Amino acid sequence: MSVIDTVPSPVRLSAVAAPGQPEPTPALEKLYRGFEEELLVPLWTEIGGLMPLAPNSKASPHLWRWDRLLELADEAGRIVPVGRGGERRAIALANPSLGGRPYATPTLWAAIQYLMPGEDAPEHRHTQHAFRFVVEGEGVWTVVNGDEVRMSRGDFLPQGGWNWHAHHNAASKPMAWIDGLDIPFAYYTESQFFEFGRDELSQAERVAPEFSRSERLWGHPGLRPVSQLESTPSSPLLAYRWVDTDRALTEQLALEDEGHAATLSPGHAAVRYTNPTNGRDVLPTIRTEMHRVRGGASTLARREVGSSVFQVFDGEGCVTVGERSWQVRRGDMFVVPSWVSFQAKADAGQASLDLFRFSDTPIFEALHQQRSEVVQQA
């Protein structure tokens, strides 16, 4: 007898009297035992789960409070070193419905990363696509393929897969930011690679210029270097500065006030970070946007295929995800699962509610499975 013959079959089938199912008989039970022995599963017993009428996400809407995240990250900073083995002091959001896995959604990984004064996060690279978004603080820079990139509040820093990167905190205080990656997607598709780099940065890389080489080459709106005409899968621009994002959002609302069509809906401005080589998303698997909701205004309630993670950059307001509603403030993070409705309303006493969003939408657009709709409110 071969080894495979001694392994118990994980397939378990039961003949049940139910709509759409064959009538339970001894012959059907015998057929099912044969299926089990040969590791076969008939579609008619699984179609409701495999092919539902609409997406039914395994993830749940959930909110993480920034104050508590910072408190725990600071404690970790005092007792957990950064170095080879752990690589990063990154603390991932674990969606309560995903079995304790470090996944915010079935496809997206989100974490707070914390670096103490003088610390280095060692160099490595991985095929997972990533970014960093800074909600507060400055003094840390990241070094990507030898290019020093400073990090400050409101800055968005994309990181395409398989690029060397390390971090250094030259400030006198700790600094925290959020990391977003497609780790769960890469894990599920069994496509991930990882490689260690240098243990230490060079002295020349420990002085961050005002603008990185990538910004000097690519950070000019509407202008492209003629020496770089090929499309790249990830953005070669390594920092999208808050001053530019803020101005774009401000001007959209100003144009709306002047009677021009510039916003998604009344009081709701939004911009998408794009790859300057082709106008597409900055990363092949992750879409990133910044939304601004004017004080007292609301977004339309919308749902779409694919999941999202939001972080409140500034302001206060109420967000509703499916049946859940939360009052949110600066730094708070929350998850919107696939095909679950989302709406945000800025408090009337606030100038605006600014929301950073990242999603897995490019995956579904590439598969021609993306769908979205505005949900009619009762």
N, C-alpha and C positions, 0 to 999 in steps of 0.2 A: 504493500500500500504506500502511495506517495505521501509526502508531507502535506500537500494541499488537500488530500482526502481526509486528513485528520483534523483540519481546522473547522470549527463549528461555523455554520453559515450565519452571518449577521442579518440576513433577510428574514423577516417574519410577516406572514400574510394571514389574514383571517377572512373567511367568507362571512359577509354580513348582509342582512336584509335591509337595503337602503336604496333610495332613488338613484338610478343610474348604475346600480351594481347588479351583477348576475345573481340569479336565485341560488341560495346556498343549498348545495347537494353534496353527497359523498364524492361524486365525481369531481366537483369543483375543489373540494378539500384535497383530494388526491393530486389534482393539477397544481394546486398551490404548493404542496410539499415538493413536487418536482421542480417548480420554479425556485424554491428555497435552496434545494440541493445544488442547482446549477447557477445560483446567484443571478436570478432574473427577477425583475419587478414589472408587472403589467401596468400600462399607463392608466387603465380604468380605475385602479385603486389609489392613484396619486394625483390625478389631474387637478383636483381642487387646490392642492398645495403647489404643484409645479406651474400651473397655468391659471392663476386667479383672474378674476374680472378686472382687477386694478392692483397696483403694487401694495403690498402689506409689509412694511418695513419691520425688520427685526429690532431696529433701534427705537428708542423712546425719546420724546422731547425731554430735555433736562437742562438745568441751569447750575452753573458753578459761580460762586461769588468770588470776585477778584481779591477782596480783602483777606479771605480765608486762604486762597491759593498763595498769596504773598506771604502770609504768616507761616504756612507749612514749608514753602520754599526757603524762607529765611532760616528756619530751624534746620532744614536739610543742609543749607550752606555752612552751618556751624559744625555739623557732625559727619557729613558725607563728602569725602574728597573727590576731586575731578582728576581723572587720569586714565591710563590704559586699563581696559576692562570695562569700566562704566562709561568711559568716553565723554559723557555729557551729564550735567546735573539737570536732566530734563524729566519732568513729572507729567505723565500723560493723563488726559481725561479718559475715564473708563465709563462708557455708557452703561447705565444700570441694567439694560436688557441684553447685553452682549456677553454675559457669562464671566465677567471679571477680566476680559481681555482689555489691553490698553488701547482701545479704539473708541473714538468719539462717535463714529458711524461705521457701518460695514466697510467703507472704502477710505475713510479719512482718519488721520492721526493728528491730534492736537495736544500741545504740551506747553507748560510754562518752563522756560529755561532760566537758570539763575547762576550768575557768575560773581564770585567774590572779588574784592579789590586785589589786583596783581595776579589773578589766576589766568591760566591758559587752558582752553579746551583743545586737546591735541588734534592734529591734522588727521583727517580720514576722508574717504569718499565712498559713495554708495549709489546704486542705480535708482533708488527711490528719489523722486523729485521733491523739493522742499522749498520753504521760504521762512523768513523771519519778519515779524511785525512788532514794532515797538510802541507800546501804549504809554510808557513813561520812562524817564531816565535817559542818560547818555553817558558816554565814556568808554563804551565797549566798541571794538571794531572787529569785523570778520575779515579774514584773508582768504580770498578765493583764487586759486591758481596763482598765488603770489601778488594779487591785486588787493591793496588795503582799502577797506570800505568802512567808513564810520557809520555808527548807528545812533539815531536820535529819535525823540518822540515823534510818532506819526510816520516814520519812514517804513517803507515796504521793501524788502530785500529778497528777490527770488533767487533760487539756487537750483539750476538744472541738474539732473542726475549725472553721476560719475565725474564730478568736478571736485578737486581737492579743496578742503576748507577747514579753517581753524578759527578760534576766537580768542581775544585777549581783552581783559578789563584793566585799563590804565587809570581808572578813576579811583577816588578815595572811598567810594561807596559801592555796595552791591548793585547789580543791575539785573532786571528781569525783562523778558520779552516772550512772545509766543512763537512756537514752531508749528508749522503745518506741513505734513508729508502725506504721501499716498501709500504708507507702509501697509495698511490692511489690504489694499488692492494688490500690491506687489506680492504680499504673503499668499493671498488666495490664488493668484495666478502662477505662483512658484517661479517668479522671474527675478528674484532679488540677488544682488551681489554686493559685497562689502570688502574694503581694503584699507589697511592701516597706512598712514603716511608718516611724516616726521614727528618725532616726539616734541620738538621745540621749534618755535619761530626764530628766524634770524633777527639780529638787532635792527637791520634795515626795515623789517616788517613790523617793528614795534613803534613806528611813528606813522600815525594815520594822516594822510593829506586831507585837505578840505574836500577835494573831489577825487574819486578813484579814477583809474585809467578808463574803466568802462563808462563812467559818466562823461569824462572828457571827450570820448569818441562818440557815444550814443545819446547823451542827454541833452539834445537840442531839438525841441519840438518841431516836427515837420521836416527835419533835415536829416539826411542819411549819408554816411560816408560812401563815396563812390568806390572806394577800395574794398567795401564789404557788401557786395550785392547779393550774396547767396542767402537764402532763407535758412534759419536755424530753428531746431525744434523747441528750444527754450530761449528766453530772452537773454541777449548778451549784456543788457543794461542791468547792473547789479544793485542799483538803488533808485527807488522812486521816492523823491523827497516830499515831505508833508507840505512844504510851502507851495508846491505845484498842485498837489491834490486839493488843498484847501482853496486855492484860487479858482480852480475849475468848478468846484461845487458852489462857491460863492457867486460866480458869474452865471451859473445856470439859474439860480434863484433870482438874481437880479434881472436876467432876461425875462423870466416869468413875470416879474413885477411890471416889466415894460410891455407886457402883452405878447411876447414871443413864445413859441412852442419850444421849450428847451428842457423840460422836466418829464419824468415818468408819469407823474400825476400831480395835482396841485400840492405844492409844498414839498415834493419829494424829488431831490436831485440825486444823481448817481453817476459814478464813473467806473470804468473797467480798466484795470492795468493790462497793457497789451505788449506784445513782442514787436519791437520796432522793425524787425526784418520782414514781417509778413502781416502785421495787424491782428494776428490771432492771440489766443491766450498766452500769458507769460510762460506757462508750463503746460506740457502736453496733457496732463491728467487733472490739473487743478485750475479753476477759475477764481480770480480774486477781484473784489470790487470794494468801493467805499460809497456808503449811502448817507445822505444828510436829509433829515426830516425836520422841516421848519417847526418851531414851537407851536403847539396846538394842532398841527396837521397830522394826518395818518397816511400810511402807504395803502395801496390796494391790498386786499387779502388775496394771496396767490399760492398755488401749489404747483410743484413740478417734479418730474422724475429726477432722482438723484438727491443726495443729502447735502446739507450745508452746516457750517459752523460760523457763528457770529461772535464778535467781541465788540462791546460798547467802547468806542474811543473817547467819547465825551458826551456830556448831557445826561438827562434822565428822562425816562418815559416808561410806557407799558408795551410789552411784546406779548403776542398771543400766538402759540404754536399748537395747532389742533385744539384740544379742549383745555390746554393749560395756559394760564396767563401769569406774568411776573412783572413787577415793578423793577426796572433795571437802572444801573448807574455805571459810571466809568469803570472799565476793566472787566465787568461781568461777561461771562461767556455762556452761550447756549447752543443747543443742537436743534436743527429742523430736519427730521427724517424725510425719506422719499415719499412724495405724494401726500404730505401733511401740510395743511394750510398755514401760512405765516402772515402776520400783520404787525406793524409797529406804529405806535403813536407817541409823539413827543409831548412832554408835559407843557402846558400853556405857559408856565413861568420860565421856561428854558428858551435860550436863543435857538437851539436845535438839538436834535439827537443824532449823533454821528455813529454809524455802525460799519465796522469792517467785516466783510463776508468772504468766506472761501467755500468752494463747492467742487463736486466731482463732475460737473456738467460736461466738460470736454470729452470725457469717456463716452457718454451716452450720445453726444452729437456725432462722434466718430463712428458709432455703431448704428446711427440713424434711429435711435430709440428715445431721443429727448422729446419731452412733451410738457407743456405748462398751460395753466389756465387761471383766469381770475375767478375767484370763488364769490358767488353772490351772497351777500350778507342778509340774514333774516331781518 
